[in-house]
Amino acid sequence: MNASSKKVSIFKKRKFRSEEKKDMISGYLYIAPFFIIFALIGLYPALFSIYLAFQKWNGLSPMTFNGLANFELVLTDPLFWKSVYNTIIMGIMGTAPQLVVGLILAYLLNMAFLKFKSYFRVTIFMPYLTSMVAVALIFSVLFSNHESSLANYVLTHFFGLDPIAWAASEWGTKIAISLMVFWRWVGYNTIIYLAGIQSIPNDLYEAATVDGANKAQQLWYITIPMMKPFIILTVFTSTVGAMQLFSEPTVFLGADAFTRDEAMTIVMYLYRDAFRLQSFGTASATAIILLVIITIFALINLRLTQGLGRKKRRVKK
Amino acid sequence: MSDTIRKNRKKISIGRIFVYVFLFITSILSLFPFYWMFVMATRPSAAYNSIPPTLTPGNMLIENFKKVLNEIDFFGGMWNSFVLCAVVTIVVLFISSLAGFAFAKFKFPGKNFLFVAILVTMIIPPQLGLIPQYFLIANANLLDTLPGVMILFFLNPLGIFLMRQYISGAVPDELIEAAKLDGCSNLRIYWRIVLPIILPAFATLGIIVFTAVWGEFLWQFTILRDPETYTIQVALAQLSNTNNIDFGMILSGVFWATVPLLIVFLLFNRLFISSITEGSVK
């Protein structure tokens, strides 16, 4: 009796062992597809970009080592700096107001008395479903150079201003592109903030009301600090997204996209170097500089948003 | 006393009216470009020059669309986009759920490290590898083909993350143990037990992937140069590249390309909105 039960337990253990091994093999097998594809089209190209950044290559003739010359070429090119400037300006104009308005909208959409909530939510979210190309085309007609374009009509007839060449002036293009970025993304951020607001437990507000805090204080001391993770998330994704702006200006300017410089972004500069000028070395150098720029801006903004609410705690003490 | 209450109520109701007005204006601003796109899509190009601007629909909906058909292969583009998105969505769902299952329910050395590694890949900006990726596709003779576009979209770290979260929450360990005692292989457990449970998460991830790939532009624009293989985004972008710009025609193309997706969205708006929030908040 005793012996047989021992046998069973050994058998069980062995079975368990082999089961464990099987699980291990399955585990590796099941995650393998991602890693195989990643190695091929994610990791290898990323590393090859770094290699290519130090080569001179037109895509056909053999590569020649070029040292830091590509970086020097890019960093001394006024057009590159113009594209950095454009990207930052449009990034700020397109995303900063969007996050503020998104917060306000989410706060309003969460009000208890509000009716037609789902109507407001759906309509405000709808622009996000439109593709970037579609948005850029719609706005290219709304904001065309013509004096009779809707944007110019509003400017001249309602504000008494002069019409603007929206697709051919320094600020016209930037404003039009920032507006389309704003229009497409504000609802998306609103919905994320709304999810954030709804995740705040109600008893926090109840306790604050009992303690005599008014609505403004509740907003400042409860809502905003509790929303911090959501604000950090949206600021991070908007920053990274803004630095990669490409489709909107490219489609908005159409045939002029790679010849004019008013709205050329860093990614457009990269694309132009690579696929219009066949200068793949400098384009790869630009890609690496872009990575550095994105990292810097993401870190700055993370720092800034993480500071949110810190001051308040000090005041509380 | 009753006076102050009444005053308070009045104050609140003014505040409420303000909230409604603000939200109403916002919703109008959100909808207006759609409406205006429809108006322009039904008007001749000349309507564009009229002052004040035309704000009511005309009767050229079909004629403008015919002009679009002369300019680009609209239906071909829609079909290519649909095939692209459908294949990518199915493959991503499969890869992600399988990997998510492994990360949620199996023990193997290096698991946590590999999972973090997948999350780290999310930070790499897609443009970093653009040029080598282009040459990889070119060397594989896949330029101007949909498979050449697809392969990059198969990489979806977010999908693995979402699936792991969902599977570790929704699939009980006991169920897997029980199936193992019954002699089920792991693949069978995945197919017969895990898949049916995670169907709701498939809807979420499916919507995220489909809409993202549908709207993506840079990669499709880079790989597809032959009008025959254009997806709808690349085809639409050509509309503003023609010499004789016809605004009615352009917006007609955009209108017909946007409407199908909008209808699907309006039908399933709750699912869409919750999916896309979940995808970014989790």
HADDOCK unambig.tbl for C-alpha pairs under 7 A between the chains (distance, minus, plus):
assign (segid A and resid 23 and name CA) (segid B and resid 106 and name CA) 5.88 0.50 0.50
assign (segid A and resid 23 and name CA) (segid B and resid 107 and name CA) 6.91 0.50 0.50
assign (segid A and resid 24 and name CA) (segid B and resid 106 and name CA) 6.73 0.50 0.50
assign (segid A and resid 24 and name CA) (segid B and resid 107 and name CA) 6.14 0.50 0.50
assign (segid A and resid 24 and name CA) (segid B and resid 108 and name CA) 4.90 0.50 0.50
assign (segid A and resid 27 and name CA) (segid B and resid 102 and name CA) 4.76 0.50 0.50
assign (segid A and resid 27 and name CA) (segid B and resid 106 and name CA) 5.84 0.50 0.50
assign (segid A and resid 27 and name CA) (segid B and resid 108 and name CA) 6.57 0.50 0.50
assign (segid A and resid 30 and name CA) (segid B and resid 98 and name CA) 5.32 0.50 0.50
assign (segid A and resid 30 and name CA) (segid B and resid 99 and name CA) 5.07 0.50 0.50
assign (segid A and resid 30 and name CA) (segid B and resid 102 and name CA) 6.10 0.50 0.50
assign (segid A and resid 31 and name CA) (segid B and resid 98 and name CA) 6.89 0.50 0.50
assign (segid A and resid 31 and name CA) (segid B and resid 99 and name CA) 4.39 0.50 0.50
assign (segid A and resid 31 and name CA) (segid B and resid 102 and name CA) 6.76 0.50 0.50
assign (segid A and resid 33 and name CA) (segid B and resid 95 and name CA) 6.51 0.50 0.50
assign (segid A and resid 34 and name CA) (segid B and resid 95 and name CA) 6.58 0.50 0.50
assign (segid A and resid 34 and name CA) (segid B and resid 155 and name CA) 6.64 0.50 0.50
assign (segid A and resid 37 and name CA) (segid B and resid 155 and name CA) 6.80 0.50 0.50
assign (segid A and resid 38 and name CA) (segid B and resid 155 and name CA) 6.43 0.50 0.50
assign (segid A and resid 41 and name CA) (segid B and resid 133 and name CA) 6.28 0.50 0.50
assign (segid A and resid 41 and name CA) (segid B and resid 152 and name CA) 6.54 0.50 0.50
assign (segid A and resid 45 and name CA) (segid B and resid 129 and name CA) 4.68 0.50 0.50
assign (segid A and resid 45 and name CA) (segid B and resid 132 and name CA) 4.85 0.50 0.50
assign (segid A and resid 45 and name CA) (segid B and resid 133 and name CA) 5.67 0.50 0.50
assign (segid A and resid 46 and name CA) (segid B and resid 128 and name CA) 5.91 0.50 0.50
assign (segid A and resid 46 and name CA) (segid B and resid 129 and name CA) 4.45 0.50 0.50
assign (segid A and resid 48 and name CA) (segid B and resid 132 and name CA) 6.43 0.50 0.50
assign (segid A and resid 49 and name CA) (segid B and resid 128 and name CA) 6.86 0.50 0.50
assign (segid A and resid 49 and name CA) (segid B and resid 129 and name CA) 5.89 0.50 0.50
assign (segid A and resid 49 and name CA) (segid B and resid 132 and name CA) 6.37 0.50 0.50
assign (segid A and resid 108 and name CA) (segid B and resid 19 and name CA) 6.73 0.50 0.50
assign (segid A and resid 120 and name CA) (segid B and resid 23 and name CA) 6.97 0.50 0.50
assign (segid A and resid 120 and name CA) (segid B and resid 27 and name CA) 6.20 0.50 0.50
assign (segid A and resid 122 and name CA) (segid B and resid 269 and name CA) 6.85 0.50 0.50
assign (segid A and resid 123 and name CA) (segid B and resid 27 and name CA) 5.55 0.50 0.50
assign (segid A and resid 123 and name CA) (segid B and resid 30 and name CA) 6.33 0.50 0.50
assign (segid A and resid 123 and name CA) (segid B and resid 31 and name CA) 6.53 0.50 0.50
assign (segid A and resid 124 and name CA) (segid B and resid 27 and name CA) 5.58 0.50 0.50
assign (segid A and resid 124 and name CA) (segid B and resid 30 and name CA) 5.71 0.50 0.50
assign (segid A and resid 127 and name CA) (segid B and resid 30 and name CA) 6.52 0.50 0.50
assign (segid A and resid 130 and name CA) (segid B and resid 258 and name CA) 6.52 0.50 0.50
assign (segid A and resid 131 and name CA) (segid B and resid 215 and name CA) 4.45 0.50 0.50
assign (segid A and resid 132 and name CA) (segid B and resid 215 and name CA) 6.35 0.50 0.50
assign (segid A and resid 133 and name CA) (segid B and resid 233 and name CA) 6.18 0.50 0.50
assign (segid A and resid 133 and name CA) (segid B and resid 237 and name CA) 6.43 0.50 0.50
assign (segid A and resid 134 and name CA) (segid B and resid 254 and name CA) 5.66 0.50 0.50
assign (segid A and resid 138 and name CA) (segid B and resid 37 and name CA) 6.56 0.50 0.50
assign (segid A and resid 138 and name CA) (segid B and resid 251 and name CA) 6.56 0.50 0.50
assign (segid A and resid 141 and name CA) (segid B and resid 247 and name CA) 6.44 0.50 0.50
assign (segid A and resid 148 and name CA) (segid B and resid 48 and name CA) 6.90 0.50 0.50
assign (segid A and resid 148 and name CA) (segid B and resid 49 and name CA) 5.42 0.50 0.50
assign (segid A and resid 148 and name CA) (segid B and resid 50 and name CA) 6.70 0.50 0.50
assign (segid A and resid 148 and name CA) (segid B and resid 51 and name CA) 6.32 0.50 0.50
assign (segid A and resid 150 and name CA) (segid B and resid 53 and name CA) 6.53 0.50 0.50
assign (segid A and resid 191 and name CA) (segid B and resid 277 and name CA) 6.81 0.50 0.50
assign (segid A and resid 192 and name CA) (segid B and resid 277 and name CA) 5.66 0.50 0.50
assign (segid A and resid 247 and name CA) (segid B and resid 217 and name CA) 6.31 0.50 0.50
assign (segid A and resid 247 and name CA) (segid B and resid 218 and name CA) 6.55 0.50 0.50
assign (segid A and resid 251 and name CA) (segid B and resid 237 and name CA) 5.88 0.50 0.50
assign (segid A and resid 254 and name CA) (segid B and resid 240 and name CA) 5.35 0.50 0.50
assign (segid A and resid 254 and name CA) (segid B and resid 241 and name CA) 5.17 0.50 0.50
assign (segid A and resid 255 and name CA) (segid B and resid 241 and name CA) 5.01 0.50 0.50
assign (segid A and resid 287 and name CA) (segid B and resid 127 and name CA) 6.57 0.50 0.50
assign (segid A and resid 287 and name CA) (segid B and resid 128 and name CA) 5.09 0.50 0.50
assign (segid A and resid 288 and name CA) (segid B and resid 128 and name CA) 6.62 0.50 0.50
assign (segid A and resid 291 and name CA) (segid B and resid 125 and name CA) 6.98 0.50 0.50
